[in-house]
Amino acid sequence: MSFNQFQMRLWLSSVQLVRLNSQGLPNGIASGCLIDYSIKRILLTVSHATGDQGNWAIQLKYVPGKGTCTYQLGTMNFLAKGTLSKPKLENVDFSYVEVPMNIEAYRQEIEARRNNIKSGNTLAL
């Protein structure tokens, strides 16, 4: 694999997440990745970003004249670890949520001056 191919795979390996306020406008950012396991598609991310129980969404793609399309994630799931020797659970910096199999996110570089969009499907790896 060439260095350019490696860079493209790295760029496509993550999806952009955005926290939406009550007006549907972004007020926070994070990233994650989509995986297919068995017959489920799961978004994996970190709880230090999404643990605020905010209204998180995946940025799917930008559509000229319409804006950025998003998919709202709903309630995230979190992990904790514990042992019998310690009465307190410890948080694991991990969160996840199941999303529909038809959800596809695109990584895009938008050049506004030239009205050019470079796009790649995050599931095309």
Backbone as XML, in Angstrom:
<?xml version="1.0"?>
<chain id="A" units="angstrom">
  <residue number="1" name="MET">
    <atom name="N" x="0.842" y="-1.175" z="0.000"/>
    <atom name="CA" x="0.000" y="0.000" z="0.000"/>
    <atom name="C" x="0.889" y="1.241" z="0.000"/>
  </residue>
  <residue number="2" name="SER">
    <atom name="N" x="0.584" y="2.162" z="-0.899"/>
    <atom name="CA" x="1.370" y="3.397" z="-0.968"/>
    <atom name="C" x="0.986" y="4.331" z="0.178"/>
  </residue>
  <residue number="3" name="PHE">
    <atom name="N" x="1.829" y="5.337" z="0.390"/>
    <atom name="CA" x="1.555" y="6.318" z="1.440"/>
    <atom name="C" x="0.261" y="7.072" z="1.141"/>
  </residue>
  <residue number="4" name="ASN">
    <atom name="N" x="0.009" y="7.417" z="-0.127"/>
    <atom name="CA" x="-1.225" y="8.119" z="-0.499"/>
    <atom name="C" x="-2.455" y="7.259" z="-0.239"/>
  </residue>
  <residue number="5" name="GLN">
    <atom name="N" x="-2.361" y="5.960" z="-0.521"/>
    <atom name="CA" x="-3.474" y="5.058" z="-0.235"/>
    <atom name="C" x="-3.707" y="4.964" z="1.272"/>
  </residue>
  <residue number="6" name="PHE">
    <atom name="N" x="-2.616" y="4.900" z="2.038"/>
    <atom name="CA" x="-2.723" y="4.857" z="3.492"/>
    <atom name="C" x="-3.406" y="6.119" z="4.013"/>
  </residue>
  <residue number="7" name="GLN">
    <atom name="N" x="-2.998" y="7.278" z="3.505"/>
    <atom name="CA" x="-3.608" y="8.536" z="3.940"/>
    <atom name="C" x="-5.097" y="8.564" z="3.626"/>
  </residue>
  <residue number="8" name="MET">
    <atom name="N" x="-5.484" y="8.079" z="2.443"/>
    <atom name="CA" x="-6.892" y="8.070" z="2.056"/>
    <atom name="C" x="-7.687" y="7.125" z="2.971"/>
  </residue>
  <residue number="9" name="ARG">
    <atom name="N" x="-7.138" y="5.957" z="3.272"/>
    <atom name="CA" x="-7.826" y="5.027" z="4.166"/>
    <atom name="C" x="-7.978" y="5.624" z="5.565"/>
  </residue>
  <residue number="10" name="LEU">
    <atom name="N" x="-6.952" y="6.307" z="6.035"/>
    <atom name="CA" x="-7.012" y="6.953" z="7.339"/>
    <atom name="C" x="-8.075" y="8.048" z="7.342"/>
  </residue>
  <residue number="11" name="TRP">
    <atom name="N" x="-8.128" y="8.847" z="6.293"/>
    <atom name="CA" x="-9.094" y="9.937" z="6.170"/>
    <atom name="C" x="-10.514" y="9.387" z="6.148"/>
  </residue>
  <residue number="12" name="LEU">
    <atom name="N" x="-10.708" y="8.268" z="5.446"/>
    <atom name="CA" x="-12.040" y="7.689" z="5.323"/>
    <atom name="C" x="-12.462" y="6.855" z="6.528"/>
  </residue>
  <residue number="13" name="SER">
    <atom name="N" x="-11.554" y="6.586" z="7.450"/>
    <atom name="CA" x="-11.871" y="5.684" z="8.554"/>
    <atom name="C" x="-12.703" y="6.319" z="9.653"/>
  </residue>
  <residue number="14" name="SER">
    <atom name="N" x="-12.894" y="7.621" z="9.627"/>
    <atom name="CA" x="-13.683" y="8.245" z="10.690"/>
    <atom name="C" x="-14.864" y="9.013" z="10.122"/>
  </residue>
  <residue number="15" name="VAL">
    <atom name="N" x="-15.899" y="9.108" z="10.958"/>
    <atom name="CA" x="-17.072" y="9.911" z="10.617"/>
    <atom name="C" x="-17.100" y="11.109" z="11.553"/>
  </residue>
  <residue number="16" name="GLN">
    <atom name="N" x="-17.635" y="12.191" z="11.053"/>
    <atom name="CA" x="-17.703" y="13.419" z="11.837"/>
    <atom name="C" x="-19.019" y="13.458" z="12.604"/>
  </residue>
  <residue number="17" name="LEU">
    <atom name="N" x="-18.912" y="13.757" z="13.897"/>
    <atom name="CA" x="-20.080" y="13.876" z="14.759"/>
    <atom name="C" x="-20.249" y="15.330" z="15.158"/>
  </residue>
  <residue number="18" name="VAL">
    <atom name="N" x="-21.480" y="15.722" z="15.370"/>
    <atom name="CA" x="-21.774" y="17.087" z="15.783"/>
    <atom name="C" x="-22.878" y="17.039" z="16.839"/>
  </residue>
  <residue number="19" name="ARG">
    <atom name="N" x="-22.705" y="17.863" z="17.889"/>
    <atom name="CA" x="-23.768" y="18.019" z="18.892"/>
    <atom name="C" x="-24.648" y="19.174" z="18.429"/>
  </residue>
  <residue number="20" name="LEU">
    <atom name="N" x="-25.950" y="18.958" z="18.409"/>
    <atom name="CA" x="-26.889" y="19.972" z="17.930"/>
    <atom name="C" x="-27.598" y="20.636" z="19.105"/>
  </residue>
  <residue number="21" name="ASN">
    <atom name="N" x="-27.780" y="21.949" z="19.008"/>
    <atom name="CA" x="-28.511" y="22.662" z="20.056"/>
    <atom name="C" x="-30.013" y="22.576" z="19.775"/>
  </residue>
  <residue number="22" name="SER">
    <atom name="N" x="-30.821" y="23.281" z="20.541"/>
    <atom name="CA" x="-32.279" y="23.196" z="20.404"/>
    <atom name="C" x="-32.786" y="23.739" z="19.070"/>
  </residue>
  <residue number="23" name="GLN">
    <atom name="N" x="-31.972" y="24.564" z="18.389"/>
    <atom name="CA" x="-32.353" y="25.061" z="17.073"/>
    <atom name="C" x="-31.800" y="24.182" z="15.935"/>
  </residue>
  <residue number="24" name="GLY">
    <atom name="N" x="-31.139" y="23.076" z="16.281"/>
    <atom name="CA" x="-30.570" y="22.188" z="15.279"/>
    <atom name="C" x="-29.240" y="22.655" z="14.729"/>
  </residue>
  <residue number="25" name="LEU">
    <atom name="N" x="-28.603" y="23.618" z="15.411"/>
    <atom name="CA" x="-27.310" y="24.138" z="14.974"/>
    <atom name="C" x="-26.183" y="23.485" z="15.767"/>
  </residue>
  <residue number="26" name="PRO">
    <atom name="N" x="-25.034" y="23.279" z="15.135"/>
    <atom name="CA" x="-23.926" y="22.616" z="15.835"/>
    <atom name="C" x="-23.371" y="23.453" z="16.982"/>
  </residue>
  <residue number="27" name="ASN">
    <atom name="N" x="-23.117" y="22.787" z="18.108"/>
    <atom name="CA" x="-22.464" y="23.463" z="19.233"/>
    <atom name="C" x="-21.413" y="22.569" z="19.889"/>
  </residue>
  <residue number="28" name="GLY">
    <atom name="N" x="-20.992" y="21.531" z="19.185"/>
    <atom name="CA" x="-19.935" y="20.653" z="19.663"/>
    <atom name="C" x="-19.543" y="19.681" z="18.564"/>
  </residue>
  <residue number="29" name="ILE">
    <atom name="N" x="-18.307" y="19.179" z="18.618"/>
    <atom name="CA" x="-17.840" y="18.250" z="17.595"/>
    <atom name="C" x="-17.119" y="17.066" z="18.232"/>
  </residue>
  <residue number="30" name="ALA">
    <atom name="N" x="-17.086" y="15.983" z="17.497"/>
    <atom name="CA" x="-16.353" y="14.780" z="17.897"/>
    <atom name="C" x="-16.181" y="13.946" z="16.628"/>
  </residue>
  <residue number="31" name="SER">
    <atom name="N" x="-15.615" y="12.780" z="16.778"/>
    <atom name="CA" x="-15.511" y="11.865" z="15.645"/>
    <atom name="C" x="-15.714" y="10.444" z="16.147"/>
  </residue>
  <residue number="32" name="GLY">
    <atom name="N" x="-15.935" y="9.555" z="15.221"/>
    <atom name="CA" x="-16.136" y="8.160" z="15.554"/>
    <atom name="C" x="-15.889" y="7.315" z="14.325"/>
  </residue>
  <residue number="33" name="CYS">
    <atom name="N" x="-16.275" y="6.070" z="14.375"/>
    <atom name="CA" x="-16.175" y="5.214" z="13.194"/>
    <atom name="C" x="-17.383" y="4.300" z="13.154"/>
  </residue>
  <residue number="34" name="LEU">
    <atom name="N" x="-17.760" y="3.925" z="11.942"/>
    <atom name="CA" x="-18.855" y="2.989" z="11.733"/>
    <atom name="C" x="-18.275" y="1.615" z="11.464"/>
  </residue>
  <residue number="35" name="ILE">
    <atom name="N" x="-18.837" y="0.616" z="12.121"/>
    <atom name="CA" x="-18.418" y="-0.760" z="11.850"/>
    <atom name="C" x="-19.664" y="-1.597" z="11.569"/>
  </residue>
  <residue number="36" name="ASP">
    <atom name="N" x="-19.491" y="-2.593" z="10.746"/>
    <atom name="CA" x="-20.544" y="-3.579" z="10.524"/>
    <atom name="C" x="-20.141" y="-4.842" z="11.261"/>
  </residue>
  <residue number="37" name="TYR">
    <atom name="N" x="-21.012" y="-5.294" z="12.148"/>
    <atom name="CA" x="-20.762" y="-6.512" z="12.909"/>
    <atom name="C" x="-22.005" y="-7.377" z="12.817"/>
  </residue>
  <residue number="38" name="SER">
    <atom name="N" x="-21.839" y="-8.570" z="12.267"/>
    <atom name="CA" x="-22.953" y="-9.469" z="12.037"/>
    <atom name="C" x="-23.936" y="-8.753" z="11.114"/>
  </residue>
  <residue number="39" name="ILE">
    <atom name="N" x="-25.134" y="-8.490" z="11.542"/>
    <atom name="CA" x="-26.088" y="-7.769" z="10.693"/>
    <atom name="C" x="-26.421" y="-6.399" z="11.281"/>
  </residue>
  <residue number="40" name="LYS">
    <atom name="N" x="-25.484" y="-5.837" z="12.034"/>
    <atom name="CA" x="-25.698" y="-4.533" z="12.674"/>
    <atom name="C" x="-24.621" y="-3.547" z="12.260"/>
  </residue>
  <residue number="41" name="ARG">
    <atom name="N" x="-24.969" y="-2.273" z="12.180"/>
    <atom name="CA" x="-24.012" y="-1.193" z="11.970"/>
    <atom name="C" x="-23.954" y="-0.409" z="13.270"/>
  </residue>
  <residue number="42" name="ILE">
    <atom name="N" x="-22.738" y="-0.200" z="13.775"/>
    <atom name="CA" x="-22.541" y="0.428" z="15.076"/>
    <atom name="C" x="-21.582" y="1.594" z="14.937"/>
  </residue>
  <residue number="43" name="LEU">
    <atom name="N" x="-21.926" y="2.693" z="15.585"/>
    <atom name="CA" x="-21.023" y="3.840" z="15.674"/>
    <atom name="C" x="-20.235" y="3.701" z="16.966"/>
  </residue>
  <residue number="44" name="LEU">
    <atom name="N" x="-18.911" y="3.748" z="16.863"/>
    <atom name="CA" x="-18.027" y="3.717" z="18.029"/>
    <atom name="C" x="-17.416" y="5.099" z="18.205"/>
  </residue>
  <residue number="45" name="THR">
    <atom name="N" x="-17.350" y="5.580" z="19.436"/>
    <atom name="CA" x="-16.736" y="6.871" z="19.723"/>
    <atom name="C" x="-16.255" y="6.865" z="21.179"/>
  </residue>
  <residue number="46" name="VAL">
    <atom name="N" x="-15.966" y="8.027" z="21.726"/>
    <atom name="CA" x="-15.442" y="8.133" z="23.086"/>
    <atom name="C" x="-16.441" y="8.847" z="23.988"/>
  </residue>
  <residue number="47" name="SER">
    <atom name="N" x="-16.529" y="8.382" z="25.222"/>
    <atom name="CA" x="-17.508" y="8.964" z="26.138"/>
    <atom name="C" x="-17.101" y="10.339" z="26.652"/>
  </residue>
  <residue number="48" name="HIS">
    <atom name="N" x="-15.795" y="10.689" z="26.607"/>
    <atom name="CA" x="-15.443" y="12.032" z="27.084"/>
    <atom name="C" x="-16.011" y="13.100" z="26.150"/>
  </residue>
  <residue number="49" name="ALA">
    <atom name="N" x="-16.384" y="12.721" z="24.931"/>
    <atom name="CA" x="-17.032" y="13.662" z="24.004"/>
    <atom name="C" x="-18.546" y="13.556" z="24.092"/>
  </residue>
  <residue number="50" name="THR">
    <atom name="N" x="-19.077" y="12.348" z="24.010"/>
    <atom name="CA" x="-20.525" y="12.171" z="23.911"/>
    <atom name="C" x="-21.206" y="11.870" z="25.239"/>
  </residue>
  <residue number="51" name="GLY">
    <atom name="N" x="-20.458" y="11.834" z="26.317"/>
    <atom name="CA" x="-21.014" y="11.500" z="27.625"/>
    <atom name="C" x="-21.893" y="12.565" z="28.233"/>
  </residue>
  <residue number="52" name="ASP">
    <atom name="N" x="-22.033" y="13.689" z="27.583"/>
    <atom name="CA" x="-22.870" y="14.769" z="28.099"/>
    <atom name="C" x="-24.352" y="14.546" z="27.824"/>
  </residue>
  <residue number="53" name="GLN">
    <atom name="N" x="-24.697" y="13.428" z="27.159"/>
    <atom name="CA" x="-26.079" y="13.101" z="26.793"/>
    <atom name="C" x="-26.705" y="14.185" z="25.911"/>
  </residue>
  <residue number="54" name="GLY">
    <atom name="N" x="-25.865" y="14.873" z="25.133"/>
    <atom name="CA" x="-26.360" y="15.883" z="24.211"/>
    <atom name="C" x="-27.036" y="15.251" z="23.008"/>
  </residue>
  <residue number="55" name="ASN">
    <atom name="N" x="-27.537" y="16.092" z="22.137"/>
    <atom name="CA" x="-28.212" y="15.659" z="20.914"/>
    <atom name="C" x="-27.149" y="15.463" z="19.824"/>
  </residue>
  <residue number="56" name="TRP">
    <atom name="N" x="-26.500" y="14.306" z="19.810"/>
    <atom name="CA" x="-25.413" y="14.033" z="18.877"/>
    <atom name="C" x="-25.943" y="13.474" z="17.565"/>
  </residue>
  <residue number="57" name="ALA">
    <atom name="N" x="-25.249" y="13.833" z="16.475"/>
    <atom name="CA" x="-25.645" y="13.385" z="15.140"/>
    <atom name="C" x="-24.405" y="13.106" z="14.304"/>
  </residue>
  <residue number="58" name="ILE">
    <atom name="N" x="-24.552" y="12.230" z="13.322"/>
    <atom name="CA" x="-23.502" y="11.982" z="12.332"/>
    <atom name="C" x="-23.695" y="12.972" z="11.200"/>
  </residue>
  <residue number="59" name="GLN">
    <atom name="N" x="-22.614" y="13.623" z="10.794"/>
    <atom name="CA" x="-22.672" y="14.451" z="9.591"/>
    <atom name="C" x="-22.563" y="13.504" z="8.399"/>
  </residue>
  <residue number="60" name="LEU">
    <atom name="N" x="-23.645" y="13.364" z="7.642"/>
    <atom name="CA" x="-23.658" y="12.415" z="6.534"/>
    <atom name="C" x="-22.962" y="12.973" z="5.303"/>
  </residue>
  <residue number="61" name="LYS">
    <atom name="N" x="-23.404" y="14.129" z="4.842"/>
    <atom name="CA" x="-22.760" y="14.775" z="3.700"/>
    <atom name="C" x="-23.350" y="16.157" z="3.502"/>
  </residue>
  <residue number="62" name="TYR">
    <atom name="N" x="-22.589" y="16.976" z="2.791"/>
    <atom name="CA" x="-23.044" y="18.315" z="2.417"/>
    <atom name="C" x="-23.707" y="18.227" z="1.056"/>
  </residue>
  <residue number="63" name="VAL">
    <atom name="N" x="-24.887" y="18.833" z="0.934"/>
    <atom name="CA" x="-25.603" y="18.879" z="-0.329"/>
    <atom name="C" x="-25.738" y="20.345" z="-0.725"/>
  </residue>
  <residue number="64" name="PRO">
    <atom name="N" x="-25.133" y="20.743" z="-1.865"/>
    <atom name="CA" x="-25.223" y="22.146" z="-2.285"/>
    <atom name="C" x="-26.681" y="22.608" z="-2.366"/>
  </residue>
  <residue number="65" name="GLY">
    <atom name="N" x="-26.934" y="23.792" z="-1.837"/>
    <atom name="CA" x="-28.267" y="24.362" z="-1.833"/>
    <atom name="C" x="-29.141" y="23.886" z="-0.686"/>
  </residue>
  <residue number="66" name="LYS">
    <atom name="N" x="-28.729" y="22.819" z="-0.001"/>
    <atom name="CA" x="-29.507" y="22.275" z="1.109"/>
    <atom name="C" x="-28.772" y="22.400" z="2.437"/>
  </residue>
  <residue number="67" name="GLY">
    <atom name="N" x="-27.467" y="22.171" z="2.414"/>
    <atom name="CA" x="-26.670" y="22.228" z="3.631"/>
    <atom name="C" x="-26.186" y="20.856" z="4.034"/>
  </residue>
  <residue number="68" name="THR">
    <atom name="N" x="-25.763" y="20.725" z="5.281"/>
    <atom name="CA" x="-25.228" y="19.471" z="5.784"/>
    <atom name="C" x="-26.353" y="18.579" z="6.286"/>
  </residue>
  <residue number="69" name="CYS">
    <atom name="N" x="-26.432" y="17.375" z="5.736"/>
    <atom name="CA" x="-27.418" y="16.390" z="6.172"/>
    <atom name="C" x="-26.851" y="15.638" z="7.365"/>
  </residue>
  <residue number="70" name="THR">
    <atom name="N" x="-27.685" y="15.405" z="8.373"/>
    <atom name="CA" x="-27.243" y="14.701" z="9.577"/>
    <atom name="C" x="-28.207" y="13.571" z="9.896"/>
  </residue>
  <residue number="71" name="TYR">
    <atom name="N" x="-27.732" y="12.647" z="10.717"/>
    <atom name="CA" x="-28.564" y="11.579" z="11.269"/>
    <atom name="C" x="-28.416" y="11.648" z="12.783"/>
  </residue>
  <residue number="72" name="GLN">
    <atom name="N" x="-29.509" y="11.945" z="13.486"/>
    <atom name="CA" x="-29.449" y="12.056" z="14.943"/>
    <atom name="C" x="-29.345" y="10.672" z="15.561"/>
  </residue>
  <residue number="73" name="LEU">
    <atom name="N" x="-28.447" y="10.534" z="16.529"/>
    <atom name="CA" x="-28.089" y="9.239" z="17.076"/>
    <atom name="C" x="-28.981" y="8.747" z="18.201"/>
  </residue>
  <residue number="74" name="GLY">
    <atom name="N" x="-29.598" y="9.619" z="18.928"/>
    <atom name="CA" x="-30.387" y="9.174" z="20.070"/>
    <atom name="C" x="-29.488" y="8.857" z="21.255"/>
  </residue>
  <residue number="75" name="THR">
    <atom name="N" x="-29.966" y="8.023" z="22.154"/>
    <atom name="CA" x="-29.256" y="7.720" z="23.389"/>
    <atom name="C" x="-28.017" y="6.869" z="23.125"/>
  </residue>
  <residue number="76" name="MET">
    <atom name="N" x="-26.886" y="7.328" z="23.620"/>
    <atom name="CA" x="-25.632" y="6.584" z="23.500"/>
    <atom name="C" x="-25.547" y="5.556" z="24.634"/>
  </residue>
  <residue number="77" name="ASN">
    <atom name="N" x="-24.763" y="4.516" z="24.397"/>
    <atom name="CA" x="-24.475" y="3.497" z="25.408"/>
    <atom name="C" x="-23.031" y="3.674" z="25.864"/>
  </residue>
  <residue number="78" name="PHE">
    <atom name="N" x="-22.776" y="3.386" z="27.139"/>
    <atom name="CA" x="-21.456" y="3.586" z="27.717"/>
    <atom name="C" x="-20.999" y="2.314" z="28.416"/>
  </residue>
  <residue number="79" name="LEU">
    <atom name="N" x="-19.698" y="2.211" z="28.646"/>
    <atom name="CA" x="-19.134" y="1.052" z="29.333"/>
    <atom name="C" x="-18.526" y="1.474" z="30.666"/>
  </residue>
  <residue number="80" name="ALA">
    <atom name="N" x="-18.582" y="0.549" z="31.601"/>
    <atom name="CA" x="-17.913" y="0.724" z="32.887"/>
    <atom name="C" x="-17.277" y="-0.613" z="33.229"/>
  </residue>
  <residue number="81" name="LYS">
    <atom name="N" x="-16.239" y="-0.561" z="34.027"/>
    <atom name="CA" x="-15.617" y="-1.812" z="34.464"/>
    <atom name="C" x="-15.608" y="-1.853" z="35.985"/>
  </residue>
  <residue number="82" name="GLY">
    <atom name="N" x="-15.630" y="-3.045" z="36.476"/>
    <atom name="CA" x="-15.617" y="-3.218" z="37.918"/>
    <atom name="C" x="-15.029" y="-4.570" z="38.291"/>
  </residue>
  <residue number="83" name="THR">
    <atom name="N" x="-14.626" y="-4.673" z="39.510"/>
    <atom name="CA" x="-14.126" y="-5.936" z="40.044"/>
    <atom name="C" x="-14.795" y="-6.189" z="41.397"/>
  </residue>
  <residue number="84" name="LEU">
    <atom name="N" x="-14.753" y="-7.400" z="41.802"/>
    <atom name="CA" x="-15.350" y="-7.739" z="43.092"/>
    <atom name="C" x="-14.585" y="-7.123" z="44.258"/>
  </residue>
  <residue number="85" name="SER">
    <atom name="N" x="-13.298" y="-6.808" z="44.045"/>
    <atom name="CA" x="-12.498" y="-6.250" z="45.135"/>
    <atom name="C" x="-12.679" y="-4.737" z="45.300"/>
  </residue>
  <residue number="86" name="LYS">
    <atom name="N" x="-13.299" y="-4.080" z="44.324"/>
    <atom name="CA" x="-13.560" y="-2.644" z="44.426"/>
    <atom name="C" x="-15.058" y="-2.397" z="44.315"/>
  </residue>
  <residue number="87" name="PRO">
    <atom name="N" x="-15.632" y="-1.696" z="45.271"/>
    <atom name="CA" x="-17.080" y="-1.490" z="45.244"/>
    <atom name="C" x="-17.538" y="-0.432" z="44.229"/>
  </residue>
  <residue number="88" name="LYS">
    <atom name="N" x="-16.605" y="0.263" z="43.613"/>
    <atom name="CA" x="-16.969" y="1.355" z="42.716"/>
    <atom name="C" x="-16.664" y="0.986" z="41.260"/>
  </residue>
  <residue number="89" name="LEU">
    <atom name="N" x="-17.587" y="1.329" z="40.362"/>
    <atom name="CA" x="-17.367" y="1.118" z="38.938"/>
    <atom name="C" x="-16.482" y="2.229" z="38.373"/>
  </residue>
  <residue number="90" name="GLU">
    <atom name="N" x="-15.647" y="1.873" z="37.404"/>
    <atom name="CA" x="-14.808" y="2.851" z="36.709"/>
    <atom name="C" x="-15.328" y="3.020" z="35.289"/>
  </residue>
  <residue number="91" name="ASN">
    <atom name="N" x="-15.408" y="4.256" z="34.850"/>
    <atom name="CA" x="-15.839" y="4.523" z="33.475"/>
    <atom name="C" x="-14.753" y="4.121" z="32.496"/>
  </residue>
  <residue number="92" name="VAL">
    <atom name="N" x="-15.180" y="3.584" z="31.356"/>
    <atom name="CA" x="-14.294" y="3.291" z="30.237"/>
    <atom name="C" x="-14.586" y="4.363" z="29.194"/>
  </residue>
  <residue number="93" name="ASP">
    <atom name="N" x="-13.577" y="4.998" z="28.650"/>
    <atom name="CA" x="-13.764" y="6.111" z="27.709"/>
    <atom name="C" x="-14.212" y="5.576" z="26.350"/>
  </residue>
  <residue number="94" name="PHE">
    <atom name="N" x="-15.442" y="5.100" z="26.317"/>
    <atom name="CA" x="-15.979" y="4.435" z="25.134"/>
    <atom name="C" x="-17.484" y="4.609" z="25.122"/>
  </residue>
  <residue number="95" name="SER">
    <atom name="N" x="-18.045" y="4.927" z="23.976"/>
    <atom name="CA" x="-19.497" y="4.958" z="23.821"/>
    <atom name="C" x="-19.849" y="4.417" z="22.445"/>
  </residue>
  <residue number="96" name="TYR">
    <atom name="N" x="-21.069" y="3.942" z="22.337"/>
    <atom name="CA" x="-21.502" y="3.350" z="21.078"/>
    <atom name="C" x="-23.014" y="3.456" z="20.955"/>
  </residue>
  <residue number="97" name="VAL">
    <atom name="N" x="-23.495" y="3.324" z="19.721"/>
    <atom name="CA" x="-24.921" y="3.300" z="19.451"/>
    <atom name="C" x="-25.133" y="2.557" z="18.135"/>
  </residue>
  <residue number="98" name="GLU">
    <atom name="N" x="-26.196" y="1.793" z="18.061"/>
    <atom name="CA" x="-26.536" y="1.106" z="16.822"/>
    <atom name="C" x="-27.228" y="2.093" z="15.885"/>
  </residue>
  <residue number="99" name="VAL">
    <atom name="N" x="-26.892" y="2.027" z="14.617"/>
    <atom name="CA" x="-27.513" y="2.870" z="13.591"/>
    <atom name="C" x="-28.054" y="1.953" z="12.497"/>
  </residue>
  <residue number="100" name="PRO">
    <atom name="N" x="-29.002" y="2.430" z="11.702"/>
    <atom name="CA" x="-29.525" y="1.601" z="10.620"/>
    <atom name="C" x="-28.435" y="1.224" z="9.611"/>
  </residue>
  <residue number="101" name="MET">
    <atom name="N" x="-28.577" y="0.049" z="9.012"/>
    <atom name="CA" x="-27.597" y="-0.440" z="8.037"/>
    <atom name="C" x="-27.487" y="0.466" z="6.809"/>
  </residue>
  <residue number="102" name="ASN">
    <atom name="N" x="-28.515" y="1.253" z="6.525"/>
    <atom name="CA" x="-28.457" y="2.109" z="5.328"/>
    <atom name="C" x="-27.775" y="3.453" z="5.579"/>
  </residue>
  <residue number="103" name="ILE">
    <atom name="N" x="-27.307" y="3.697" z="6.795"/>
    <atom name="CA" x="-26.593" y="4.949" z="7.088"/>
    <atom name="C" x="-25.205" y="4.887" z="6.466"/>
  </residue>
  <residue number="104" name="GLU">
    <atom name="N" x="-24.909" y="5.861" z="5.610"/>
    <atom name="CA" x="-23.587" y="5.991" z="5.002"/>
    <atom name="C" x="-23.128" y="7.428" z="5.186"/>
  </residue>
  <residue number="105" name="ALA">
    <atom name="N" x="-21.944" y="7.587" z="5.725"/>
    <atom name="CA" x="-21.382" y="8.922" z="5.916"/>
    <atom name="C" x="-20.283" y="9.128" z="4.882"/>
  </residue>
  <residue number="106" name="TYR">
    <atom name="N" x="-20.102" y="10.361" z="4.483"/>
    <atom name="CA" x="-19.080" y="10.710" z="3.507"/>
    <atom name="C" x="-18.118" y="11.698" z="4.129"/>
  </residue>
  <residue number="107" name="ARG">
    <atom name="N" x="-16.835" y="11.530" z="3.873"/>
    <atom name="CA" x="-15.833" y="12.527" z="4.249"/>
    <atom name="C" x="-15.695" y="13.448" z="3.058"/>
  </residue>
  <residue number="108" name="GLN">
    <atom name="N" x="-15.798" y="14.731" z="3.301"/>
    <atom name="CA" x="-15.769" y="15.692" z="2.210"/>
    <atom name="C" x="-14.829" y="16.836" z="2.512"/>
  </residue>
  <residue number="109" name="GLU">
    <atom name="N" x="-14.117" y="17.254" z="1.494"/>
    <atom name="CA" x="-13.346" y="18.492" z="1.528"/>
    <atom name="C" x="-14.046" y="19.444" z="0.574"/>
  </residue>
  <residue number="110" name="ILE">
    <atom name="N" x="-14.475" y="20.575" z="1.099"/>
    <atom name="CA" x="-15.253" y="21.518" z="0.298"/>
    <atom name="C" x="-14.424" y="22.761" z="0.039"/>
  </residue>
  <residue number="111" name="GLU">
    <atom name="N" x="-14.246" y="23.077" z="-1.235"/>
    <atom name="CA" x="-13.567" y="24.299" z="-1.643"/>
    <atom name="C" x="-14.645" y="25.266" z="-2.112"/>
  </residue>
  <residue number="112" name="ALA">
    <atom name="N" x="-15.020" y="26.206" z="-1.242"/>
    <atom name="CA" x="-16.133" y="27.104" z="-1.534"/>
    <atom name="C" x="-15.860" y="28.008" z="-2.725"/>
  </residue>
  <residue number="113" name="ARG">
    <atom name="N" x="-14.625" y="28.469" z="-2.874"/>
    <atom name="CA" x="-14.314" y="29.392" z="-3.977"/>
    <atom name="C" x="-14.530" y="28.743" z="-5.334"/>
  </residue>
  <residue number="114" name="ARG">
    <atom name="N" x="-14.193" y="27.467" z="-5.448"/>
    <atom name="CA" x="-14.333" y="26.763" z="-6.726"/>
    <atom name="C" x="-15.620" y="25.951" z="-6.798"/>
  </residue>
  <residue number="115" name="ASN">
    <atom name="N" x="-16.397" y="25.955" z="-5.713"/>
    <atom name="CA" x="-17.609" y="25.148" z="-5.621"/>
    <atom name="C" x="-17.294" y="23.684" z="-5.929"/>
  </residue>
  <residue number="116" name="ASN">
    <atom name="N" x="-16.183" y="23.198" z="-5.357"/>
    <atom name="CA" x="-15.690" y="21.845" z="-5.596"/>
    <atom name="C" x="-15.805" y="21.030" z="-4.311"/>
  </residue>
  <residue number="117" name="ILE">
    <atom name="N" x="-16.294" y="19.804" z="-4.433"/>
    <atom name="CA" x="-16.403" y="18.921" z="-3.277"/>
    <atom name="C" x="-15.659" y="17.629" z="-3.578"/>
  </residue>
  <residue number="118" name="LYS">
    <atom name="N" x="-14.637" y="17.323" z="-2.761"/>
    <atom name="CA" x="-13.940" y="16.039" z="-2.829"/>
    <atom name="C" x="-14.619" y="15.145" z="-1.811"/>
  </residue>
  <residue number="119" name="SER">
    <atom name="N" x="-15.079" y="13.971" z="-2.235"/>
    <atom name="CA" x="-15.883" y="13.131" z="-1.380"/>
    <atom name="C" x="-15.424" y="11.692" z="-1.402"/>
  </residue>
  <residue number="120" name="GLY">
    <atom name="N" x="-15.561" y="11.016" z="-0.256"/>
    <atom name="CA" x="-15.268" y="9.600" z="-0.156"/>
    <atom name="C" x="-16.190" y="8.956" z="0.846"/>
  </residue>
  <residue number="121" name="ASN">
    <atom name="N" x="-16.689" y="7.760" z="0.542"/>
    <atom name="CA" x="-17.584" y="7.026" z="1.422"/>
    <atom name="C" x="-16.762" y="6.373" z="2.531"/>
  </residue>
  <residue number="122" name="THR">
    <atom name="N" x="-17.164" y="6.568" z="3.777"/>
    <atom name="CA" x="-16.408" y="6.033" z="4.906"/>
    <atom name="C" x="-16.487" y="4.513" z="4.996"/>
  </residue>
  <residue number="123" name="LEU">
    <atom name="N" x="-17.433" y="3.901" z="4.322"/>
    <atom name="CA" x="-17.572" y="2.448" z="4.371"/>
    <atom name="C" x="-16.907" y="1.781" z="3.176"/>
  </residue>
  <residue number="124" name="ALA">
    <atom name="N" x="-16.193" y="2.541" z="2.367"/>
    <atom name="CA" x="-15.581" y="1.992" z="1.154"/>
    <atom name="C" x="-14.212" y="1.393" z="1.391"/>
  </residue>
  <residue number="125" name="LEU">
    <atom name="N" x="-13.836" y="1.198" z="2.630"/>
    <atom name="CA" x="-12.498" y="0.671" z="2.938"/>
    <atom name="C" x="-12.382" y="-0.798" z="2.635"/>
  </residue>
</chain>
